[in-house]
Amino acid sequence: QVQLVESGGGLVQAGGSLRLSCAASGRAFRVYAAGWFRQAPGKQRDFVAAIDWRGSSTDYADSIKGRFTISRDNAKNTVYLQMNRLIPNDTAVYYCAVRPNGNNKSWRNYNYWGPGTQVTVSS
């Protein structure tokens, strides 16, 4: 069992930056792949980024490639999402999720989820 809690969301102006953190409980986290997803009101949950358990393999959605960076610190049981050059279309609730196998871009393939953190980007 893994429990996840996201933090670091908030209100930021377009062009600004935020760093989201996802703190996990349970030693199993260290061998799980992790992903970030986001969901805007009235829209489906979209893939943002994923990282394998070692932190050596990453995947990104085209819409955020070059602006966002996913990383992890297994010693701290934490996954991060550094978000730079934010735009209003990045406004959404951001969710952290983990799965016991490799990276995956579909939210349906993740086993454990955090409650989410709101990111709002003003123009």
C-alpha positions in Angstrom: 0.0 0.0 0.0 1.3 3.5 -0.9 -0.2 6.8 0.2 0.5 9.9 -1.7 0.1 13.6 -0.8 0.8 16.4 -3.3 1.9 20.0 -2.3 3.2 23.1 -3.9 0.2 24.2 -5.9 -1.1 27.8 -5.9 -1.8 30.9 -7.9 0.9 32.2 -10.2 1.1 34.6 -13.1 1.8 33.5 -16.6 5.5 33.0 -17.2 6.1 32.1 -13.6 7.2 28.8 -12.0 6.0 26.3 -9.4 7.5 23.1 -8.0 5.0 20.4 -7.0 6.0 17.7 -4.6 4.5 14.3 -4.0 5.4 12.7 -0.7 4.8 8.9 -0.5 4.5 6.6 2.4 5.7 3.0 2.2 9.0 1.5 1.1 7.4 0.1 -2.1 7.4 3.6 -3.5 11.1 3.2 -4.3 10.5 0.5 -6.9 7.3 2.1 -8.4 7.1 4.3 -11.5 5.5 7.6 -10.8 3.4 9.9 -12.9 1.9 13.4 -12.8 -1.6 14.0 -14.4 -3.8 17.0 -14.5 -7.5 17.7 -14.9 -9.1 21.0 -15.7 -12.8 21.5 -14.9 -15.1 19.7 -17.4 -12.1 18.0 -19.1 -10.6 14.5 -18.9 -7.6 13.7 -16.8 -4.5 14.2 -19.0 -1.0 12.7 -18.7 1.7 15.3 -17.9 4.9 13.4 -17.1 6.2 10.0 -15.8 9.5 8.7 -14.3 10.7 5.1 -13.7 11.7 3.9 -10.3 15.4 4.6 -10.8 14.8 8.1 -12.2 16.6 7.2 -15.4 13.7 7.2 -17.8 11.2 10.0 -18.2 8.2 10.7 -20.5 6.5 14.0 -21.1 3.3 15.2 -22.8 4.0 17.3 -25.9 2.1 20.3 -24.4 4.6 20.7 -21.6 7.8 19.3 -23.0 10.7 21.8 -22.5 8.8 23.6 -19.7 8.2 20.9 -17.1 10.7 18.5 -15.5 9.9 15.4 -13.4 12.4 14.1 -10.9 12.4 11.9 -7.8 14.4 11.4 -4.6 13.9 7.9 -3.4 15.8 8.6 -0.2 13.0 11.1 0.6 10.2 9.1 -0.9 9.3 12.2 -3.0 8.6 12.9 -6.7 8.8 16.5 -8.0 7.4 18.4 -10.9 9.2 21.6 -11.7 7.0 23.8 -13.9 8.5 26.8 -15.7 7.0 29.3 -18.1 3.5 28.5 -17.0 0.6 29.5 -19.2 -3.1 29.8 -18.4 -3.8 26.5 -20.1 -1.8 24.8 -17.4 -4.5 25.6 -14.9 -5.8 22.4 -13.4 -5.8 20.1 -10.5 -2.5 18.2 -10.6 -2.4 14.6 -9.4 0.5 12.3 -8.5 0.2 8.5 -9.1 2.4 5.4 -8.9 2.4 2.0 -10.4 4.5 -1.1 -9.8 5.9 -1.4 -13.3 7.4 0.9 -15.9 6.3 4.3 -17.1 2.9 4.6 -18.5 0.9 7.5 -20.0 -2.6 6.2 -19.2 -4.1 7.2 -15.9 -6.0 3.9 -15.9 -2.8 2.0 -15.4 -1.8 3.6 -12.1 -2.7 2.0 -8.8 -2.3 4.7 -6.2 -3.3 8.4 -6.3 -2.9 11.5 -4.2 -5.8 13.9 -3.6 -4.4 16.5 -6.0 -3.2 20.1 -5.7 -4.7 23.1 -7.5 -2.5 25.1 -9.9 -4.0 28.3 -11.2 -2.1 30.4 -13.8 -3.4 33.9 -14.4 -2.9 35.9 -17.6 
